[in-house]
Amino acid sequence: MRWKNSVVRSFDQKSAAYDRNCSVQQAIAQSLAVDLPASGGGIDILEIGCGTGNLTAHLFHLYVGCHLHITDVSPAMVACAKAKFSGVEARWSVMDGENPDGSETYDLIVANMAFQWFEDIGAAVERLSFMLKPNGSLFYSMPGNESFSEWKQVLNDLSLPIGILDFPTSSDIYREETITHHYKDAVDFLRSMKNIGAGTARKDYTPLTHSEMKQACAALDQNHGGKTTWHVLYGRVDR
Ligand SMILES: C[S@@+](CC[C@H](N)C(=O)[O-])C[C@H]1O[C@@H](n2cnc3c(N)ncnc32)[C@H](O)[C@@H]1O
């Protein structure tokens, strides 16, 4: 619970800075939106982890006349997205997507780059699958374990601890993608991660000291510049 509270706090604090730092998440939202099923209207849709609304914008465009329930565990993120789409009809809720109350069912459940913050992704996906109506589908994207390989390599070479979360894989993955993003340098990469609220480290992590951090940043700059790999997994469950 303490770890989850720090995840929420971190996203809450960065909701205002998120849009200036989320070009990768935006590209992934676009890619996920292309895979979503068409609908003639009237269906019930749940979005989990809406953030400031990168995927939400596509949902409003694709699902005119449908019932959208847009949620995030961070109250500030929900407020931010809600303000952005103030003229459009939708239900907005603060909700922990891995612990929904399960009383409602949906034709479509979607989440862009949010499930990596779940404490047990497998159990959560199973729970969410039970919230699908017959013929309903769950679509999600999340980082894969080859993400940030440059930073992990540098820390490994220096025998320093890695704070990045373990991103589990699952049998629901139907597509993988590698995106190479060029940050200005190591500091820009780390600052960007913080500025999207992704600064919470894995539970067992001991933070680097100031001099270890300086050493790791210098090695990243020297070996890779700001080049960073995002490995993205796209998952789907059909009922
Ligand atoms: C990297 S952001 C992605 C936001 C947005 N979907 C996008 O495409 O830009 C991750 C989002 O997941 C939310 N999140 C983290 N843990 C969550 C949970 N347990 N339930 C629901 N949302 C969660 C965060 O608050 C944050 O808004």
The ligand as an SDF file (V2000), in Angstrom:
LIG
                    3D

 27 29  0  0  0  0  0  0  0  0999 V2000
    2.6440    6.5740  -18.0990 C   0  0  0  0  0  0  0  0  0  0  0  0
    1.1010    7.2160  -17.5970 S   0  0  0  0  0  0  0  0  0  0  0  0
    0.0890    6.8840  -19.0430 C   0  0  0  0  0  0  0  0  0  0  0  0
   -1.0670    7.8410  -19.1160 C   0  0  0  0  0  0  0  0  0  0  0  0
   -1.9130    7.7910  -20.3660 C   0  0  0  0  0  0  0  0  0  0  0  0
   -2.6130    6.5310  -20.4960 N   0  0  0  0  0  0  0  0  0  0  0  0
   -1.1140    8.0800  -21.6220 C   0  0  0  0  0  0  0  0  0  0  0  0
   -1.2910    7.3640  -22.5860 O   0  0  0  0  0  0  0  0  0  0  0  0
   -0.3610    9.0490  -21.6490 O   0  0  0  0  0  0  0  0  0  0  0  0
    0.5270    5.9970  -16.4360 C   0  0  0  0  0  0  0  0  0  0  0  0
   -0.8070    6.3570  -15.8200 C   0  0  0  0  0  0  0  0  0  0  0  0
   -1.2820    5.2160  -15.1100 O   0  0  0  0  0  0  0  0  0  0  0  0
   -1.8460    5.6640  -13.8930 C   0  0  0  0  0  0  0  0  0  0  0  0
   -1.8400    4.5450  -12.9480 N   0  0  0  0  0  0  0  0  0  0  0  0
   -0.7980    4.0450  -12.2460 C   0  0  0  0  0  0  0  0  0  0  0  0
   -1.2080    3.0380  -11.4540 N   0  0  0  0  0  0  0  0  0  0  0  0
   -2.5360    2.8830  -11.6850 C   0  0  0  0  0  0  0  0  0  0  0  0
   -3.5260    2.0320  -11.1470 C   0  0  0  0  0  0  0  0  0  0  0  0
   -3.2290    1.0980  -10.2190 N   0  0  0  0  0  0  0  0  0  0  0  0
   -4.8090    2.1690  -11.5780 N   0  0  0  0  0  0  0  0  0  0  0  0
   -5.1210    3.1140  -12.4950 C   0  0  0  0  0  0  0  0  0  0  0  0
   -4.2270    3.9660  -13.0340 N   0  0  0  0  0  0  0  0  0  0  0  0
   -2.9450    3.8550  -12.6390 C   0  0  0  0  0  0  0  0  0  0  0  0
   -0.9960    6.8460  -13.4740 C   0  0  0  0  0  0  0  0  0  0  0  0
   -1.6340    7.6730  -12.5470 O   0  0  0  0  0  0  0  0  0  0  0  0
   -0.7320    7.5160  -14.8220 C   0  0  0  0  0  0  0  0  0  0  0  0
   -1.7030    8.4710  -15.1240 O   0  0  0  0  0  0  0  0  0  0  0  0
  1  2  1  0
  2  3  1  0
  2 10  1  0
  3  4  1  0
  4  5  1  0
  5  6  1  0
  5  7  1  0
  7  8  2  0
  7  9  1  0
 10 11  1  0
 11 12  1  0
 11 26  1  0
 12 13  1  0
 13 14  1  0
 13 24  1  0
 14 15  1  0
 14 23  1  0
 15 16  2  0
 16 17  1  0
 17 18  1  0
 17 23  2  0
 18 19  1  0
 18 20  2  0
 20 21  1  0
 21 22  2  0
 22 23  1  0
 24 25  1  0
 24 26  1  0
 26 27  1  0
M  CHG  2   2   1   9  -1
M  END
$$$$
